Amino acid sequence: MPPLLLAYIVASCLWEGLTLVLNHRQAAYVLAHRDTVPADFAAHVPLQDHRKAADYTRARLWLGSVRGVVGTAVSLACVIWGLDWLAGLTAAIPTPWGDVALVVVVSLPGMIVGLPASLYGDFVIEARFGFNKKTPAIFVTDYLKGLAVQAVIGLPLLLALFWAMDRLSAFWWLYAWLGVVVLMAAAPFVYLRFVAPLFNKFTPLADDAMRTRIETLMARCGFQSSGLFTMDASRRSSHGNAFFIGFGRAKRIVLFDTLLATQTQDEVEAVLAHELGHFKYRHTLYGMVRGAVMALVMLGAYGWMCRQPWLLKGFGFAQHGHAIGLISASLVLGMITPALTPLSNWISRRHEFEADAFARDMVGANPMVSALTKLSRDNAGTLTPDPIYALVNYSHPPVPVRVAQLRAPLLHARPLHPAAAS
Ligand SMILES: [Zn+2]
């Protein structure tokens, strides 16, 4: 068997196996702690809700495992038996159209596999636990709109990429990277103006008392925003959340209507203070810089690998071309990149701690603790995750750890934020 193909099969099986082991650990740990609410939460989370969180976590893990195994099997089958053959079929189409066609055709099986998993996730699991508010009609229109958005944004980008590979020098990847940076900067605006309105309605926050409180909080944090909106998340799901998006003066704060329905004003303020903490400590900016550096390294690796004669030979592919080269390079990188997930999750968890500390400094620990407790209870998030699973997979620290940090500020190395002193 060609060496890269063998390595790809081994790496895919190892990563998938590792995922299954971790999922199993998490499911077993959650089950073992299903009948006891952790002491810190006993007063606010009824046993019934704690059990529901355990069952919900296990159901989602099970679906994730099935989806992962089927997805890996389909990818392996595609690479072993389909890719070279499909590249032969699309070779007759002139570049860059043939290259785009190959990428689209190769991504179809993954999309087809994902569809039943999404249906099952929404209409069986989310419905069983009382979260799903989607009707089949909303599901279908969302799915079609999603495909349309991918086509409208993705196809021109792919065409531009293959055009660059064909016409520009060996440094096409550097031009592609410049394009990526521009796209990263433009993405929030494109998302806010063109994509998000396709899926949700954004209404300026109507509750005057709440708006005044939030505006006061923003002024105290030195945060300028071009608007405060609620989003009709309840059309699809009863999970609650809040986020802000954009840069400079064009930042918007968006509160899910589901959050406003269940949290007190103090708690909503705490959730927002946490979001403002991300802004204050420039987490979004660092994230973008990290993303840009990562994209440069990856594209550089693509550029180098696509010139190497061993790449296509290593997979045993007889066909040549930009698309099959790029896909092969992505298969090689795909053997390594899962190792980076724990690192990026670790960075993300540090940022969450900082944002929590900022919220505590701005509005006090209690509203943040009760907001987190309520969010975790209402979203059926488990309070008893397996520590190793959480270490690898959690982008946010487990809620009990966050609550402990909020309650024990002396353990936190970072001093009070200057804005909190005023
Ligand atoms: Zn956060």
Residues whose N, C-alpha, C, O or C-beta is under 5 A from the ligand:
A	BS01	ZN	E352 A355
